[in-house]
Amino acid sequence: MRRGASGSLRSLRELNREHVVRALRELGVASRAEIARRTGLSRSTVSSLVADLKAEGLIAERAAGRGPGGTAGQSGRPPVLIGLSRSAGVVVGIDFGKRHLAVAVSDPSHEVLAESWHEMPEDYAASDGMDTASELVEAALEDAGIGHDRVLGVGLGLPGPIHRVTGMVGSPAILPGWVGIRVADEMVERLGLPIHVDNDANLGALSEFHWGAGRASASFAYLKVATGIGAGLVVDGRLFHGAGGTAGEIGHTTIDENGPICRCGRRGCLETFAAGPALLELLRPSLGPDLTLEDVLERACDGDPGCQRAIADAGRHIGQALGNLCNLINPERIVVGGSMGAAGDVLLDPIREAVERAAIPSAADDVDIVPGVLGERAELLGAIGLVLHEGDGAPTQRVGEPVAAAAIPEPA
C-alpha cells in the first residue's frame, strides 16, 4: 500500500474515533447500535473502534438503564451499554442566581459526582459571588476526589446577557453589580481552568433540549420565569444568540409604553408586570411585607384566589409577549421553567390562551406550550452541557492547550 493511502486510512479512522467519542459524550451511555445510528457509521466499524477505546481504558461497560441511553421497557436481552470512563476527565458547572449559587461536577457518562447549593444575599457583589463560586468548585472537586488536571472545562451561567465578542455581562442584568464584568477572565484567574459563559435562560434551553421537555424539538424556546424573565432560543438544533448575545431578552418586551419604569430604563417591560417582584408588589399589601415568591407559589397551589389571580394575570402578559415570539420564529414548542414554572397550569393555561389570541393562527397552532421537567437544576445542568455542546461558540477563556468537551450529567 502506498504511504499516502495508508495515512489517509489512519486519518479516517481517527476521524471516526472522534465521532464515536463525541456520540458518547452526548449520550452518556449507549449501546453500539445507538452509537452507529448517531454517527452514521456501520456497526462493525463502531464495534472495532469501541474495542480500541476499551483497550486504552477510555471506555467502560455501564449498567443497563442508566442515563438516556437506557433500555427500560424493552423486551428480551438488553444490549450491553458503554460510556466514557472517568479517566477521560470531568466537567464543572456553576449557576449564579439572584440569591443562590450552585456547583456540580459530572463525569463523561453523565453521572453527577458532587453537587452543592449555597444561599447568597440579594444583589451580591460580583467579586463576592466569584470568590464563593471558586470555593464551592474547589470543595466539590475535593469531594469527588478530582484534581484540576482532570477538569476538561467549567460552564458558567449568569442571569443577564453575555456579549459574544467581549464576554462582558450586559445590561440589563438581574445582578446589577455584574454589568461590564468579564466573568470568564475573572474566573480563570481564580480557578486556572477553561471557562465557558452564557446566559442562564440559554443554559436552561440547552439542558431541556438535550435531556428534558425539548428533546424532540429542533426549534423551541425555553422561558425562565422567576425574579426576571428570559428566553433561550433553539433554532435548527442550536442555541441562537443573535449578533451580540442579547437574543431572548423577552422580559424587556414592551407591554405598556406608559407602564412602570423597568430596571433597564424603559417603560412597561414584561418583567414589570409578570416577574416575581411584580407579583410580590401586588400581593404584599394584603398578605404582609414578608411574603416571598415561594409563599405565593405555595398559596396558589393550595387554592388561594388572590395568588392564583396574580399568577394568572402574569401568565396572560407573558402569553402576549410569547405570541409575538411565535410570529417571529414559529417554534414548535415552548418550555416554561424557572421558579414560577412550579405554578403549573395556573400559569400555563393563561399563557396558552393569550398566545392563541396574540399569535397568528398558523403560529399558534404549531406551538405546544409545556412545563419544564428539570426544575431548579435546569440551568446548572445546562452549565455543564455548555462545555460539551456550545463551548466553541461561547465567550470563553482558556488556559494552555484547547481541551476536549464533556457531557451533560444525568438529572437525578
Secondary structure, 3 states (H helix, E strand, C coil): CCHHHHHHHHHHHHHHHHHHHHHHHHHCEECHHHHHHHHCCCHHHHHHHHHHHHHCCCEEEECCCCCCCCCCCCCCCCCCEEEECHHHCEEEEEEECCCEEEEEEECCCCCEEEEEEEECCCCCCHHHHHHHHHHHHHHHHHHHCCCHHHEEEEEEEECCCECCCCCEECCCCCCHHHCCCEHHHHHHHHHCCCEEEEEHHHHHHHHHHHHCCCCCCCCEEEEEECCCEEEEEEECCEEECCCCCCCCCHHHCECCCCCCECCCCCECECHHHHCHHHHHHHHHHHHCCCCCHHHHHHHHHCCCHHHHHHHHHHHHHHHHHHHHHHHHHCCCEEEEECHHHHHCHHHHHHHHHHHHHHCCHHHHHHCEEEECCCHHHHHHHHHHHHHHHCCCCCCEECCCCCCCCCCCCCCC
